[in-house]
Amino acid sequence: MAVEQLSPAPSRPAHPMSAPGYGKRTAPHQLPRTASDFDHLAHREAAIAYYIDRLPDGSNIGIKALSQEIAGYGQMAVATALRRLKAAGHLFHQVDTVVDADGRTLRVTRTYFSRTARPDAWWRSHLTDEETENHPEEVADTPGEPERRAYRALSRLSHRAPKLPLSDNECVELIPYAAEWFRRGASEERLMNSLAMILPAVVFSPFAFVQQKLVKKLPPPLPEPRQGRPILECRECGVPGEAAALPGGLCRPCRSQPYVPERKGLAADVVRGKAATLRRQLREVWPPREGMLGGHGGLAATS
């Protein structure tokens, strides 16, 4: 018996990706994936969250793209689910202003996803740390901040490199050298790596060794500050604003004015007024007749 040769069915194309630098961004420090990560959500929100969680970074997780890829959910359903994921702490939007090559200022939305639900305070802290790492010139001029970071890094150096123990007085003396690193945009991790990597077998003078490294490996000055500052979005209405203006993730109108669903139809007092008017008009057009009020008055007149 001849066996018919069948060609394999075409595989479903991969989920669409966003332009480089956009799309899904996975939040760090998440708990290991389990089968009950989204059991606290409703069925629709959980299904969409499971789908997004398994997408690689850079995937297009906009409303239109998700509704086209997830069977059974239209754009309205996906939009509602994304708002609820945002309120539950799994999704976060950050609006940034950038300047393109032609000098035009554009608004760009960065979308972060976390399998582990995060409160608003965590998101704001994470984004602040990320912006400090990527664009440290925006916080380098805070009075006293470079010195505080310098002392903290120097006091923790011995935990990273036991060969470089520093006393409290030595940390204080080295603050001006380390603080200059932070003024030039270096992160604490970069400073630690520069000091702790490739150590000799024996360090006879940790203070002199660290001082020499701080001077020799000093990074170059910062370039001109970039234009625009990152802002966040109200999780209820989506209006952009700075983190200080959105406590709890909500703007002032959404915090002070409770949501009142729109009522369909007329108000009760208007309905009662219209009914009274109709009754009055009916009495004027068709006044009650004596023979129709009951009894035998009408019948007696015709007998």
C-alpha positions in Angstrom: 0.0 0.0 0.0 1.5 3.3 -1.1 2.0 5.9 1.6 1.0 9.4 0.6 3.8 11.9 1.2 2.5 14.8 3.1 4.3 18.1 3.6 4.5 19.4 7.2 2.1 22.1 8.1 3.6 25.6 8.1 4.7 26.7 11.6 3.1 29.7 13.1 5.4 32.8 12.7 7.1 34.1 15.9 5.6 36.9 17.9 6.5 40.2 16.2 9.4 42.2 17.6 9.5 46.0 18.2 12.1 48.3 16.8 15.5 48.0 18.5 15.5 49.6 22.0 11.7 49.2 22.4 9.2 46.5 23.3 9.1 44.3 26.3 11.7 44.9 29.0 12.0 42.3 31.7 12.3 43.6 35.3 15.3 42.2 37.2 15.4 40.1 40.4 12.3 38.1 39.8 11.3 34.9 41.6 11.7 31.6 39.7 8.9 30.8 37.3 6.2 28.5 38.7 2.8 27.3 37.5 1.0 29.5 40.0 2.6 32.9 39.2 -0.6 34.5 38.0 -3.3 32.5 40.0 -4.3 35.7 41.8 -5.5 37.2 38.5 -8.7 36.7 36.6 -8.6 34.1 33.8 -8.2 36.5 31.0 -5.5 38.6 32.7 -3.7 35.5 33.8 -3.7 34.0 30.2 -2.3 37.2 28.8 0.3 37.5 31.6 1.5 33.9 31.0 1.9 34.7 27.3 3.8 38.0 27.8 6.0 36.3 30.5 7.3 33.8 27.9 8.1 36.4 25.2 11.7 37.5 24.8 12.8 41.1 25.5 12.1 43.4 22.6 8.8 41.7 21.7 5.9 44.0 20.7 3.4 43.8 23.6 1.1 46.5 22.3 -2.6 46.1 22.3 -2.8 45.5 18.5 0.0 43.0 18.4 -1.3 41.0 21.4 -4.8 40.8 20.0 -3.6 39.5 16.7 -1.5 36.8 18.3 -3.7 35.6 21.2 -6.8 33.9 19.9 -10.1 34.8 21.5 -9.3 38.3 22.7 -9.9 41.5 20.8 -8.3 44.8 21.2 -10.8 46.0 23.8 -10.3 42.9 26.0 -6.5 43.1 25.7 -6.5 46.8 26.6 -8.6 46.1 29.7 -6.3 43.2 30.7 -3.2 45.3 30.3 -4.6 48.0 32.5 -5.4 45.5 35.2 -1.9 43.9 34.9 -0.5 47.4 35.4 -2.7 47.9 38.5 -1.6 44.5 39.8 2.1 45.5 39.6 3.1 43.2 36.7 3.3 45.9 34.0 4.7 49.4 34.2 5.0 52.2 31.6 7.6 54.9 31.6 7.4 57.8 29.2 10.7 59.3 28.1 11.4 62.3 25.9 14.2 61.9 23.4 15.6 64.1 20.6 16.1 62.4 17.2 18.8 63.2 14.6 16.7 66.0 13.1 16.4 67.8 16.5 12.7 66.8 17.0 11.5 66.0 20.5 9.6 62.7 20.7 7.7 60.9 23.5 8.7 57.3 23.8 7.0 54.8 26.1 9.1 52.1 27.7 7.2 49.0 28.8 8.5 46.9 31.7 7.1 43.5 32.7 7.6 41.6 35.9 6.4 38.0 36.6 6.7 38.9 40.3 4.2 41.6 41.2 5.8 44.9 42.3 4.5 47.8 44.2 4.7 51.3 42.8 7.5 52.2 45.2 9.7 49.4 43.8 9.1 50.4 40.2 10.0 54.0 41.0 13.1 52.9 42.8 14.2 50.5 40.0 13.7 53.1 37.3 15.5 55.8 39.3 18.5 53.4 39.8 18.4 52.5 36.1 18.4 56.2 35.0 21.2 56.9 37.5 23.2 54.1 36.0 22.5 55.0 32.4 22.5 58.8 32.8 24.3 59.6 36.0 24.9 63.2 35.0 21.3 64.0 36.1 22.1 63.3 39.8 25.8 64.0 39.9 25.2 67.6 41.0 23.1 66.7 44.1 24.9 68.4 47.0 26.9 65.8 49.2 25.6 62.8 47.2 29.0 61.9 45.6 30.7 62.1 49.0 28.1 59.9 50.6 28.4 57.3 47.8 32.2 57.5 48.0 32.3 56.7 51.7 29.8 53.9 51.4 31.8 52.3 48.5 35.1 52.6 50.3 33.7 51.1 53.6 32.4 48.1 51.7 35.6 47.5 49.6 37.0 45.0 52.1 34.0 42.8 51.6 34.7 42.6 47.8 38.5 42.5 48.2 39.8 41.2 51.6 43.3 42.3 50.6 42.2 46.0 50.8 41.0 46.6 54.3 40.6 50.4 55.0 40.1 52.0 58.4 37.5 54.7 59.0 40.1 57.5 58.8 41.5 56.1 55.6 38.0 56.0 54.0 37.5 59.6 55.0 40.8 60.7 53.5 40.0 58.9 50.2 36.5 60.4 49.9 37.6 63.2 47.5 39.3 60.8 45.1 36.3 58.4 45.0 33.7 61.2 44.9 35.2 62.5 41.7 34.4 59.1 40.1 30.8 59.6 40.9 30.8 63.2 39.7 32.0 61.8 36.4 29.2 59.4 36.1 30.8 56.1 37.3 28.7 53.6 39.1 29.6 51.9 42.4 30.0 48.6 40.6 32.5 50.2 38.2 34.5 51.7 41.0 34.6 48.4 42.9 35.7 46.4 39.9 38.5 48.9 39.1 39.8 48.6 42.7 39.3 44.9 43.3 40.4 43.3 40.1 44.0 42.1 39.3 45.4 42.5 42.8 49.0 41.6 43.6 49.7 38.6 45.8 50.4 40.9 48.8 49.2 44.5 49.2 51.6 46.1 51.7 49.7 49.4 51.9 46.0 49.1 51.1 45.6 52.9 51.5 48.3 53.8 49.1 47.2 51.1 46.6 43.6 52.3 46.6 44.7 55.9 46.3 46.9 55.2 43.3 44.2 53.2 41.6 41.6 56.0 42.1 43.9 58.5 40.5 45.2 56.3 37.7 41.9 54.8 36.6 39.8 58.0 37.0 37.2 58.1 34.2 36.9 61.0 31.8 34.6 63.9 32.5 30.9 63.6 31.6 29.7 64.7 28.1 27.0 67.4 27.7 23.8 66.4 29.5 21.2 64.8 27.4 17.9 66.6 26.6 14.7 65.5 28.2 13.9 63.7 31.5 12.1 60.4 32.0 8.5 60.7 33.3 5.9 58.2 34.4 2.3 57.5 33.6 -0.8 57.5 35.8 -1.9 53.9 36.0 -5.6 54.9 35.8 -5.8 57.5 33.0 -2.3 57.4 31.5 -1.5 61.1 31.9 2.3 61.6 32.0 4.0 63.2 35.0 7.1 63.0 37.3 7.3 60.4 40.0 6.8 63.0 42.8 3.5 64.0 41.2 2.2 60.5 41.0 2.2 59.0 44.5 0.7 55.5 44.4 0.9 55.7 40.6 -2.1 58.0 40.4 -2.4 61.7 39.3 -4.2 64.3 41.4 -7.6 64.0 39.7 -7.6 60.2 39.9 -6.6 60.4 43.6 -9.2 63.1 44.6 -12.1 62.3 42.4 -13.6 58.8 42.8 -14.8 57.2 39.7 -18.6 57.5 39.1 -20.0 55.3 36.4 -22.1 57.1 33.8 -25.8 56.6 34.4 -28.0 55.8 31.5 -31.4 57.5 31.2 -32.9 60.3 33.2 -32.5 61.1 36.9 -35.3 59.9 39.2 -36.5 63.5 40.0 -36.8 64.3 36.3 -38.8 61.1 35.7 -41.2 62.0 38.6 -41.6 65.5 37.3 -42.4 64.4 33.8 -44.9 61.8 35.1 -46.7 64.4 37.1 -46.9 66.7 34.1 -48.4 63.9 31.9 -51.0 63.1 34.6 -52.1 66.8 34.8 -52.3 67.1 31.0 -54.4 63.9 30.8 -56.9 65.3 33.4 -57.2 68.5 31.4 -57.9 66.7 28.1 -60.1 63.9 29.5 -61.8 65.2 32.7 -63.5 62.4 34.7 -67.2 61.9 34.0 -69.8 61.4 36.7 -71.3 58.4 35.1 -67.9 56.7 34.8 -67.0 57.0 38.4 -68.9 53.9 39.5 -72.3 53.3 41.0 -75.6 53.2 39.1 -75.8 56.9 38.0 -75.1 56.3 34.4 -77.3 53.2 34.0 -80.3 54.9 35.8 -80.3 57.7 33.3 -80.9 55.3 30.4 -83.5 53.1 32.0 
